[in-house]
Amino acid sequence: MEPTMQFKISRTLEQLLCFRDGPIFDGDCVSKEARDRLEASGLIFRVNGYQSLTEKGVNYLIDLEYLNQ
């Protein structure tokens, strides 16, 4: 895997993990590009400048063992 792709994947995972504690404000995003990928994947949703995990996103983090059931 090329280094640029690894960086994008790690930034996306880092962004996803930020949502474990609840919604975050758009200005607090690690990466807008990562946020957009997560939204396109259905793992987060955006409302009024805030983002939060969808049910799919919660289940994904549980599967990766980053969240407890």
N, CA, C and O atoms as a Maestro MAE file, in Angstrom:
{
 s_m_m2io_version
 :::
 2.0.0
}

f_m_ct {
 s_m_title
 :::
 protein
 m_atom[276] {
  # First column is atom index #
  i_m_mmod_type
  r_m_x_coord
  r_m_y_coord
  r_m_z_coord
  i_m_residue_number
  s_m_chain_name
  s_m_pdb_residue_name
  s_m_pdb_atom_name
  i_m_atomic_number
  :::
  1 25 0.848 -1.165 0.000 1 A "MET " " N  " 7
  2 3 0.000 0.000 0.000 1 A "MET " " CA " 6
  3 2 0.900 1.236 0.000 1 A "MET " " C  " 6
  4 15 1.888 1.300 0.731 1 A "MET " " O  " 8
  5 25 0.548 2.196 -0.817 2 A "GLU " " N  " 7
  6 3 1.366 3.404 -0.900 2 A "GLU " " CA " 6
  7 2 1.219 4.245 0.374 2 A "GLU " " C  " 6
  8 15 0.165 4.226 1.009 2 A "GLU " " O  " 8
  9 25 2.276 4.984 0.750 3 A "PRO " " N  " 7
  10 3 2.239 5.771 1.988 3 A "PRO " " CA " 6
  11 2 1.080 6.765 2.055 3 A "PRO " " C  " 6
  12 15 0.504 6.962 3.125 3 A "PRO " " O  " 8
  13 25 0.731 7.389 0.939 4 A "THR " " N  " 7
  14 3 -0.365 8.352 0.938 4 A "THR " " CA " 6
  15 2 -1.673 7.675 1.317 4 A "THR " " C  " 6
  16 15 -2.462 8.233 2.081 4 A "THR " " O  " 8
  17 25 -1.909 6.477 0.791 5 A "MET " " N  " 7
  18 3 -3.137 5.741 1.106 5 A "MET " " CA " 6
  19 2 -3.139 5.338 2.577 5 A "MET " " C  " 6
  20 15 -4.176 5.433 3.233 5 A "MET " " O  " 8
  21 25 -2.002 4.890 3.111 6 A "GLN " " N  " 7
  22 3 -1.924 4.534 4.529 6 A "GLN " " CA " 6
  23 2 -2.242 5.741 5.401 6 A "GLN " " C  " 6
  24 15 -2.944 5.617 6.404 6 A "GLN " " O  " 8
  25 25 -1.728 6.907 5.022 7 A "PHE " " N  " 7
  26 3 -1.989 8.131 5.772 7 A "PHE " " CA " 6
  27 2 -3.479 8.445 5.762 7 A "PHE " " C  " 6
  28 15 -4.046 8.790 6.799 7 A "PHE " " O  " 8
  29 25 -4.118 8.329 4.600 8 A "LYS " " N  " 7
  30 3 -5.552 8.619 4.498 8 A "LYS " " CA " 6
  31 2 -6.365 7.661 5.354 8 A "LYS " " C  " 6
  32 15 -7.326 8.070 6.005 8 A "LYS " " O  " 8
  33 25 -5.987 6.392 5.357 9 A "ILE " " N  " 7
  34 3 -6.702 5.406 6.164 9 A "ILE " " CA " 6
  35 2 -6.519 5.709 7.649 9 A "ILE " " C  " 6
  36 15 -7.482 5.651 8.414 9 A "ILE " " O  " 8
  37 25 -5.299 6.031 8.062 10 A "SER " " N  " 7
  38 3 -5.063 6.307 9.485 10 A "SER " " CA " 6
  39 2 -5.771 7.585 9.915 10 A "SER " " C  " 6
  40 15 -6.279 7.650 11.035 10 A "SER " " O  " 8
  41 25 -5.820 8.608 9.055 11 A "ARG " " N  " 7
  42 3 -6.534 9.838 9.389 11 A "ARG " " CA " 6
  43 2 -8.039 9.574 9.482 11 A "ARG " " C  " 6
  44 15 -8.722 10.142 10.334 11 A "ARG " " O  " 8
  45 25 -8.540 8.723 8.615 12 A "THR " " N  " 7
  46 3 -9.966 8.396 8.644 12 A "THR " " CA " 6
  47 2 -10.308 7.636 9.921 12 A "THR " " C  " 6
  48 15 -11.322 7.923 10.557 12 A "THR " " O  " 8
  49 25 -9.478 6.677 10.301 13 A "LEU " " N  " 7
  50 3 -9.707 5.939 11.549 13 A "LEU " " CA " 6
  51 2 -9.580 6.882 12.742 13 A "LEU " " C  " 6
  52 15 -10.385 6.814 13.670 13 A "LEU " " O  " 8
  53 25 -8.580 7.756 12.728 14 A "GLU " " N  " 7
  54 3 -8.415 8.724 13.809 14 A "GLU " " CA " 6
  55 2 -9.666 9.598 13.940 14 A "GLU " " C  " 6
  56 15 -10.139 9.865 15.045 14 A "GLU " " O  " 8
  57 25 -10.191 10.038 12.796 15 A "GLN " " N  " 7
  58 3 -11.404 10.859 12.814 15 A "GLN " " CA " 6
  59 2 -12.580 10.063 13.367 15 A "GLN " " C  " 6
  60 15 -13.348 10.568 14.187 15 A "GLN " " O  " 8
  61 25 -12.721 8.809 12.916 16 A "LEU " " N  " 7
  62 3 -13.830 7.973 13.376 16 A "LEU " " CA " 6
  63 2 -13.776 7.782 14.892 16 A "LEU " " C  " 6
  64 15 -14.812 7.813 15.556 16 A "LEU " " O  " 8
  65 25 -12.586 7.588 15.438 17 A "LEU " " N  " 7
  66 3 -12.444 7.368 16.870 17 A "LEU " " CA " 6
  67 2 -12.813 8.609 17.686 17 A "LEU " " C  " 6
  68 15 -13.180 8.490 18.855 17 A "LEU " " O  " 8
  69 25 -12.722 9.778 17.094 18 A "CYS " " N  " 7
  70 3 -13.117 11.014 17.787 18 A "CYS " " CA " 6
  71 2 -14.594 11.002 18.161 18 A "CYS " " C  " 6
  72 15 -14.999 11.689 19.099 18 A "CYS " " O  " 8
  73 25 -15.395 10.236 17.445 19 A "PHE " " N  " 7
  74 3 -16.837 10.212 17.671 19 A "PHE " " CA " 6
  75 2 -17.253 9.296 18.819 19 A "PHE " " C  " 6
  76 15 -18.430 9.262 19.178 19 A "PHE " " O  " 8
  77 25 -16.314 8.555 19.400 20 A "ARG " " N  " 7
  78 3 -16.663 7.628 20.482 20 A "ARG " " CA " 6
  79 2 -17.320 8.328 21.659 20 A "ARG " " C  " 6
  80 15 -18.158 7.734 22.337 20 A "ARG " " O  " 8
  81 25 -16.956 9.577 21.916 21 A "ASP " " N  " 7
  82 3 -17.475 10.300 23.081 21 A "ASP " " CA " 6
  83 2 -18.679 11.166 22.762 21 A "ASP " " C  " 6
  84 15 -19.152 11.903 23.627 21 A "ASP " " O  " 8
  85 25 -19.183 11.092 21.540 22 A "GLY " " N  " 7
  86 3 -20.369 11.865 21.172 22 A "GLY " " CA " 6
  87 2 -20.102 12.771 19.984 22 A "GLY " " C  " 6
  88 15 -19.038 12.710 19.368 22 A "GLY " " O  " 8
  89 25 -21.078 13.613 19.669 23 A "PRO " " N  " 7
  90 3 -20.961 14.491 18.502 23 A "PRO " " CA " 6
  91 2 -19.779 15.455 18.627 23 A "PRO " " C  " 6
  92 15 -19.382 15.827 19.731 23 A "PRO " " O  " 8
  93 25 -19.232 15.848 17.494 24 A "ILE " " N  " 7
  94 3 -18.173 16.850 17.486 24 A "ILE " " CA " 6
  95 2 -18.535 17.963 16.508 24 A "ILE " " C  " 6
  96 15 -19.220 17.741 15.510 24 A "ILE " " O  " 8
  97 25 -18.061 19.158 16.820 25 A "PHE " " N  " 7
  98 3 -18.289 20.324 15.980 25 A "PHE " " CA " 6
  99 2 -17.389 20.241 14.754 25 A "PHE " " C  " 6
  100 15 -16.274 19.725 14.827 25 A "PHE " " O  " 8
  101 25 -17.880 20.751 13.631 26 A "ASP " " N  " 7
  102 3 -17.150 20.681 12.371 26 A "ASP " " CA " 6
  103 2 -15.736 21.258 12.483 26 A "ASP " " C  " 6
  104 15 -14.805 20.738 11.868 26 A "ASP " " O  " 8
  105 25 -15.575 22.322 13.259 27 A "GLY " " N  " 7
  106 3 -14.263 22.942 13.420 27 A "GLY " " CA " 6
  107 2 -13.281 22.083 14.198 27 A "GLY " " C  " 6
  108 15 -12.082 22.360 14.197 27 A "GLY " " O  " 8
  109 25 -13.772 21.046 14.862 28 A "ASP " " N  " 7
  110 3 -12.905 20.159 15.642 28 A "ASP " " CA " 6
  111 2 -12.537 18.878 14.898 28 A "ASP " " C  " 6
  112 15 -11.937 17.972 15.477 28 A "ASP " " O  " 8
  113 25 -12.891 18.804 13.638 29 A "CYS " " N  " 7
  114 3 -12.564 17.615 12.841 29 A "CYS " " CA " 6
  115 2 -11.055 17.495 12.647 29 A "CYS " " C  " 6
  116 15 -10.358 18.494 12.470 29 A "CYS " " O  " 8
  117 25 -10.572 16.275 12.683 30 A "VAL " " N  " 7
  118 3 -9.162 15.997 12.406 30 A "VAL " " CA " 6
  119 2 -8.868 16.321 10.950 30 A "VAL " " C  " 6
  120 15 -7.832 16.901 10.628 30 A "VAL " " O  " 8
  121 25 -9.793 15.939 10.074 31 A "SER " " N  " 7
  122 3 -9.601 16.115 8.637 31 A "SER " " CA " 6
  123 2 -10.968 16.201 7.966 31 A "SER " " C  " 6
  124 15 -11.814 15.326 8.153 31 A "SER " " O  " 8
  125 25 -11.178 17.241 7.199 32 A "LYS " " N  " 7
  126 3 -12.450 17.387 6.473 32 A "LYS " " CA " 6
  127 2 -12.590 16.275 5.438 32 A "LYS " " C  " 6
  128 15 -13.687 15.762 5.217 32 A "LYS " " O  " 8
  129 25 -11.485 15.905 4.808 33 A "GLU " " N  " 7
  130 3 -11.517 14.826 3.811 33 A "GLU " " CA " 6
  131 2 -11.920 13.506 4.468 33 A "GLU " " C  " 6
  132 15 -12.733 12.760 3.924 33 A "GLU " " O  " 8
  133 25 -11.346 13.221 5.640 34 A "ALA " " N  " 7
  134 3 -11.702 11.997 6.369 34 A "ALA " " CA " 6
  135 2 -13.167 12.026 6.781 34 A "ALA " " C  " 6
  136 15 -13.872 11.025 6.664 34 A "ALA " " O  " 8
  137 25 -13.621 13.182 7.265 35 A "ARG " " N  " 7
  138 3 -15.028 13.325 7.643 35 A "ARG " " CA " 6
  139 2 -15.939 13.041 6.463 35 A "ARG " " C  " 6
  140 15 -16.950 12.352 6.602 35 A "ARG " " O  " 8
  141 25 -15.584 13.570 5.307 36 A "ASP " " N  " 7
  142 3 -16.396 13.349 4.102 36 A "ASP " " CA " 6
  143 2 -16.425 11.883 3.706 36 A "ASP " " C  " 6
  144 15 -17.464 11.382 3.276 36 A "ASP " " O  " 8
  145 25 -15.295 11.180 3.845 37 A "ARG " " N  " 7
  146 3 -15.262 9.740 3.529 37 A "ARG " " CA " 6
  147 2 -16.146 8.961 4.492 37 A "ARG " " C  " 6
  148 15 -16.854 8.041 4.081 37 A "ARG " " O  " 8
  149 25 -16.109 9.321 5.763 38 A "LEU " " N  " 7
  150 3 -16.940 8.633 6.756 38 A "LEU " " CA " 6
  151 2 -18.419 8.873 6.494 38 A "LEU " " C  " 6
  152 15 -19.235 7.962 6.635 38 A "LEU " " O  " 8
  153 25 -18.761 10.087 6.116 39 A "GLU " " N  " 7
  154 3 -20.162 10.389 5.805 39 A "GLU " " CA " 6
  155 2 -20.606 9.625 4.561 39 A "GLU " " C  " 6
  156 15 -21.702 9.065 4.534 39 A "GLU " " O  " 8
  157 25 -19.763 9.601 3.536 40 A "ALA " " N  " 7
  158 3 -20.093 8.882 2.298 40 A "ALA " " CA " 6
  159 2 -20.244 7.381 2.548 40 A "ALA " " C  " 6
  160 15 -20.993 6.701 1.847 40 A "ALA " " O  " 8
  161 25 -19.531 6.873 3.544 41 A "SER " " N  " 7
  162 3 -19.603 5.449 3.894 41 A "SER " " CA " 6
  163 2 -20.793 5.126 4.797 41 A "SER " " C  " 6
  164 15 -21.069 3.958 5.071 41 A "SER " " O  " 8
  165 25 -21.494 6.161 5.257 42 A "GLY " " N  " 7
  166 3 -22.647 5.943 6.122 42 A "GLY " " CA " 6
  167 2 -22.292 5.699 7.579 42 A "GLY " " C  " 6
  168 15 -23.130 5.238 8.354 42 A "GLY " " O  " 8
  169 25 -21.034 6.010 7.962 43 A "LEU " " N  " 7
  170 3 -20.616 5.776 9.344 43 A "LEU " " CA " 6
  171 2 -20.910 6.959 10.259 43 A "LEU " " C  " 6
  172 15 -20.991 6.797 11.477 43 A "LEU " " O  " 8
  173 25 -21.069 8.154 9.677 44 A "ILE " " N  " 7
  174 3 -21.441 9.335 10.449 44 A "ILE " " CA " 6
  175 2 -22.527 10.103 9.699 44 A "ILE " " C  " 6
  176 15 -22.764 9.875 8.513 44 A "ILE " " O  " 8
  177 25 -23.179 11.011 10.411 45 A "PHE " " N  " 7
  178 3 -24.124 11.929 9.778 45 A "PHE " " CA " 6
  179 2 -23.810 13.337 10.256 45 A "PHE " " C  " 6
  180 15 -23.209 13.519 11.316 45 A "PHE " " O  " 8
  181 25 -24.213 14.330 9.479 46 A "ARG " " N  " 7
  182 3 -23.935 15.731 9.800 46 A "ARG " " CA " 6
  183 2 -25.242 16.508 9.918 46 A "ARG " " C  " 6
  184 15 -26.143 16.369 9.091 46 A "ARG " " O  " 8
  185 25 -25.325 17.334 10.971 47 A "VAL " " N  " 7
  186 3 -26.492 18.188 11.193 47 A "VAL " " CA " 6
  187 2 -26.027 19.500 11.829 47 A "VAL " " C  " 6
  188 15 -25.361 19.489 12.865 47 A "VAL " " O  " 8
  189 25 -26.376 20.626 11.211 48 A "ASN " " N  " 7
  190 3 -26.111 21.955 11.778 48 A "ASN " " CA " 6
  191 2 -24.679 22.143 12.277 48 A "ASN " " C  " 6
  192 15 -24.466 22.705 13.352 48 A "ASN " " O  " 8
  193 25 -23.703 21.680 11.506 49 A "GLY " " N  " 7
  194 3 -22.302 21.875 11.872 49 A "GLY " " CA " 6
  195 2 -21.742 20.868 12.853 49 A "GLY " " C  " 6
  196 15 -20.600 21.002 13.291 49 A "GLY " " O  " 8
  197 25 -22.529 19.857 13.207 50 A "TYR " " N  " 7
  198 3 -22.069 18.790 14.096 50 A "TYR " " CA " 6
  199 2 -22.112 17.462 13.358 50 A "TYR " " C  " 6
  200 15 -22.906 17.271 12.437 50 A "TYR " " O  " 8
  201 25 -21.247 16.549 13.776 51 A "GLN " " N  " 7
  202 3 -21.215 15.197 13.228 51 A "GLN " " CA " 6
  203 2 -21.314 14.201 14.364 51 A "GLN " " C  " 6
  204 15 -20.866 14.460 15.481 51 A "GLN " " O  " 8
  205 25 -21.911 13.050 14.061 52 A "SER " " N  " 7
  206 3 -22.022 11.988 15.049 52 A "SER " " CA " 6
  207 2 -22.086 10.642 14.338 52 A "SER " " C  " 6
  208 15 -22.336 10.570 13.134 52 A "SER " " O  " 8
  209 25 -21.858 9.584 15.097 53 A "LEU " " N  " 7
  210 3 -21.910 8.231 14.542 53 A "LEU " " CA " 6
  211 2 -23.338 7.831 14.185 53 A "LEU " " C  " 6
  212 15 -24.288 8.182 14.883 53 A "LEU " " O  " 8
  213 25 -23.470 7.104 13.106 54 A "THR " " N  " 7
  214 3 -24.727 6.440 12.773 54 A "THR " " CA " 6
  215 2 -24.731 5.084 13.486 54 A "THR " " C  " 6
  216 15 -23.736 4.702 14.102 54 A "THR " " O  " 8
  217 25 -25.826 4.376 13.402 55 A "GLU " " N  " 7
  218 3 -25.868 3.021 13.959 55 A "GLU " " CA " 6
  219 2 -24.803 2.149 13.298 55 A "GLU " " C  " 6
  220 15 -24.148 1.345 13.962 55 A "GLU " " O  " 8
  221 25 -24.640 2.312 12.003 56 A "LYS " " N  " 7
  222 3 -23.607 1.566 11.259 56 A "LYS " " CA " 6
  223 2 -22.219 1.903 11.805 56 A "LYS " " C  " 6
  224 15 -21.381 1.013 11.948 56 A "LYS " " O  " 8
  225 25 -21.969 3.181 12.112 57 A "GLY " " N  " 7
  226 3 -20.684 3.605 12.657 57 A "GLY " " CA " 6
  227 2 -20.421 3.021 14.033 57 A "GLY " " C  " 6
  228 15 -19.302 2.602 14.329 57 A "GLY " " O  " 8
  229 25 -21.448 2.991 14.877 58 A "VAL " " N  " 7
  230 3 -21.310 2.397 16.207 58 A "VAL " " CA " 6
  231 2 -20.983 0.912 16.078 58 A "VAL " " C  " 6
  232 15 -20.072 0.416 16.741 58 A "VAL " " O  " 8
  233 25 -21.716 0.208 15.231 59 A "ASN " " N  " 7
  234 3 -21.469 -1.223 15.051 59 A "ASN " " CA " 6
  235 2 -20.080 -1.487 14.486 59 A "ASN " " C  " 6
  236 15 -19.436 -2.473 14.846 59 A "ASN " " O  " 8
  237 25 -19.619 -0.612 13.607 60 A "TYR " " N  " 7
  238 3 -18.274 -0.752 13.030 60 A "TYR " " CA " 6
  239 2 -17.215 -0.632 14.128 60 A "TYR " " C  " 6
  240 15 -16.277 -1.429 14.168 60 A "TYR " " O  " 8
  241 25 -17.355 0.353 15.017 61 A "LEU " " N  " 7
  242 3 -16.389 0.505 16.105 61 A "LEU " " CA " 6
  243 2 -16.469 -0.654 17.090 61 A "LEU " " C  " 6
  244 15 -15.448 -1.060 17.644 61 A "LEU " " O  " 8
  245 25 -17.650 -1.188 17.315 62 A "ILE " " N  " 7
  246 3 -17.790 -2.377 18.165 62 A "ILE " " CA " 6
  247 2 -17.076 -3.551 17.512 62 A "ILE " " C  " 6
  248 15 -16.365 -4.293 18.189 62 A "ILE " " O  " 8
  249 25 -17.253 -3.730 16.209 63 A "ASP " " N  " 7
  250 3 -16.580 -4.823 15.491 63 A "ASP " " CA " 6
  251 2 -15.058 -4.709 15.571 63 A "ASP " " C  " 6
  252 15 -14.357 -5.717 15.660 63 A "ASP " " O  " 8
  253 25 -14.551 -3.468 15.539 64 A "LEU " " N  " 7
  254 3 -13.104 -3.240 15.637 64 A "LEU " " CA " 6
  255 2 -12.604 -3.270 17.074 64 A "LEU " " C  " 6
  256 15 -11.408 -3.133 17.329 64 A "LEU " " O  " 8
  257 25 -13.545 -3.453 18.024 65 A "GLU " " N  " 7
  258 3 -13.263 -3.506 19.458 65 A "GLU " " CA " 6
  259 2 -12.752 -2.175 20.004 65 A "GLU " " C  " 6
  260 15 -11.959 -2.149 20.945 65 A "GLU " " O  " 8
  261 25 -13.211 -1.065 19.409 66 A "TYR " " N  " 7
  262 3 -12.913 0.263 19.930 66 A "TYR " " CA " 6
  263 2 -14.046 0.778 20.820 66 A "TYR " " C  " 6
  264 15 -13.884 1.782 21.513 66 A "TYR " " O  " 8
  265 25 -15.183 0.095 20.803 67 A "LEU " " N  " 7
  266 3 -16.316 0.411 21.671 67 A "LEU " " CA " 6
  267 2 -16.798 -0.884 22.305 67 A "LEU " " C  " 6
  268 15 -16.720 -1.952 21.697 67 A "LEU " " O  " 8
  269 25 -17.292 -0.781 23.519 68 A "ASN " " N  " 7
  270 3 -17.892 -1.937 24.187 68 A "ASN " " CA " 6
  271 2 -19.382 -1.909 23.947 68 A "ASN " " C  " 6
  272 15 -19.982 -0.844 23.799 68 A "ASN " " O  " 8
  273 25 -19.976 -3.089 23.911 69 A "GLN " " N  " 7
  274 3 -21.428 -3.175 23.736 69 A "GLN " " CA " 6
  275 2 -22.127 -2.851 25.005 69 A "GLN " " C  " 6
  276 15 -23.357 -2.871 25.055 69 A "GLN " " O  " 8
  :::
 }
 m_bond[275] {
  # First column is bond index #
  i_m_from
  i_m_to
  i_m_order
  :::
  1 1 2 1
  2 2 3 1
  3 3 4 2
  4 3 5 1
  5 5 6 1
  6 6 7 1
  7 7 8 2
  8 7 9 1
  9 9 10 1
  10 10 11 1
  11 11 12 2
  12 11 13 1
  13 13 14 1
  14 14 15 1
  15 15 16 2
  16 15 17 1
  17 17 18 1
  18 18 19 1
  19 19 20 2
  20 19 21 1
  21 21 22 1
  22 22 23 1
  23 23 24 2
  24 23 25 1
  25 25 26 1
  26 26 27 1
  27 27 28 2
  28 27 29 1
  29 29 30 1
  30 30 31 1
  31 31 32 2
  32 31 33 1
  33 33 34 1
  34 34 35 1
  35 35 36 2
  36 35 37 1
  37 37 38 1
  38 38 39 1
  39 39 40 2
  40 39 41 1
  41 41 42 1
  42 42 43 1
  43 43 44 2
  44 43 45 1
  45 45 46 1
  46 46 47 1
  47 47 48 2
  48 47 49 1
  49 49 50 1
  50 50 51 1
  51 51 52 2
  52 51 53 1
  53 53 54 1
  54 54 55 1
  55 55 56 2
  56 55 57 1
  57 57 58 1
  58 58 59 1
  59 59 60 2
  60 59 61 1
  61 61 62 1
  62 62 63 1
  63 63 64 2
  64 63 65 1
  65 65 66 1
  66 66 67 1
  67 67 68 2
  68 67 69 1
  69 69 70 1
  70 70 71 1
  71 71 72 2
  72 71 73 1
  73 73 74 1
  74 74 75 1
  75 75 76 2
  76 75 77 1
  77 77 78 1
  78 78 79 1
  79 79 80 2
  80 79 81 1
  81 81 82 1
  82 82 83 1
  83 83 84 2
  84 83 85 1
  85 85 86 1
  86 86 87 1
  87 87 88 2
  88 87 89 1
  89 89 90 1
  90 90 91 1
  91 91 92 2
  92 91 93 1
  93 93 94 1
  94 94 95 1
  95 95 96 2
  96 95 97 1
  97 97 98 1
  98 98 99 1
  99 99 100 2
  100 99 101 1
  101 101 102 1
  102 102 103 1
  103 103 104 2
  104 103 105 1
  105 105 106 1
  106 106 107 1
  107 107 108 2
  108 107 109 1
  109 109 110 1
  110 110 111 1
  111 111 112 2
  112 111 113 1
  113 113 114 1
  114 114 115 1
  115 115 116 2
  116 115 117 1
  117 117 118 1
  118 118 119 1
  119 119 120 2
  120 119 121 1
  121 121 122 1
  122 122 123 1
  123 123 124 2
  124 123 125 1
  125 125 126 1
  126 126 127 1
  127 127 128 2
  128 127 129 1
  129 129 130 1
  130 130 131 1
  131 131 132 2
  132 131 133 1
  133 133 134 1
  134 134 135 1
  135 135 136 2
  136 135 137 1
  137 137 138 1
  138 138 139 1
  139 139 140 2
  140 139 141 1
  141 141 142 1
  142 142 143 1
  143 143 144 2
  144 143 145 1
  145 145 146 1
  146 146 147 1
  147 147 148 2
  148 147 149 1
  149 149 150 1
  150 150 151 1
  151 151 152 2
  152 151 153 1
  153 153 154 1
  154 154 155 1
  155 155 156 2
  156 155 157 1
  157 157 158 1
  158 158 159 1
  159 159 160 2
  160 159 161 1
  161 161 162 1
  162 162 163 1
  163 163 164 2
  164 163 165 1
  165 165 166 1
  166 166 167 1
  167 167 168 2
  168 167 169 1
  169 169 170 1
  170 170 171 1
  171 171 172 2
  172 171 173 1
  173 173 174 1
  174 174 175 1
  175 175 176 2
  176 175 177 1
  177 177 178 1
  178 178 179 1
  179 179 180 2
  180 179 181 1
  181 181 182 1
  182 182 183 1
  183 183 184 2
  184 183 185 1
  185 185 186 1
  186 186 187 1
  187 187 188 2
  188 187 189 1
  189 189 190 1
  190 190 191 1
  191 191 192 2
  192 191 193 1
  193 193 194 1
  194 194 195 1
  195 195 196 2
  196 195 197 1
  197 197 198 1
  198 198 199 1
  199 199 200 2
  200 199 201 1
  201 201 202 1
  202 202 203 1
  203 203 204 2
  204 203 205 1
  205 205 206 1
  206 206 207 1
  207 207 208 2
  208 207 209 1
  209 209 210 1
  210 210 211 1
  211 211 212 2
  212 211 213 1
  213 213 214 1
  214 214 215 1
  215 215 216 2
  216 215 217 1
  217 217 218 1
  218 218 219 1
  219 219 220 2
  220 219 221 1
  221 221 222 1
  222 222 223 1
  223 223 224 2
  224 223 225 1
  225 225 226 1
  226 226 227 1
  227 227 228 2
  228 227 229 1
  229 229 230 1
  230 230 231 1
  231 231 232 2
  232 231 233 1
  233 233 234 1
  234 234 235 1
  235 235 236 2
  236 235 237 1
  237 237 238 1
  238 238 239 1
  239 239 240 2
  240 239 241 1
  241 241 242 1
  242 242 243 1
  243 243 244 2
  244 243 245 1
  245 245 246 1
  246 246 247 1
  247 247 248 2
  248 247 249 1
  249 249 250 1
  250 250 251 1
  251 251 252 2
  252 251 253 1
  253 253 254 1
  254 254 255 1
  255 255 256 2
  256 255 257 1
  257 257 258 1
  258 258 259 1
  259 259 260 2
  260 259 261 1
  261 261 262 1
  262 262 263 1
  263 263 264 2
  264 263 265 1
  265 265 266 1
  266 266 267 1
  267 267 268 2
  268 267 269 1
  269 269 270 1
  270 270 271 1
  271 271 272 2
  272 271 273 1
  273 273 274 1
  274 274 275 1
  275 275 276 2
  :::
 }
}
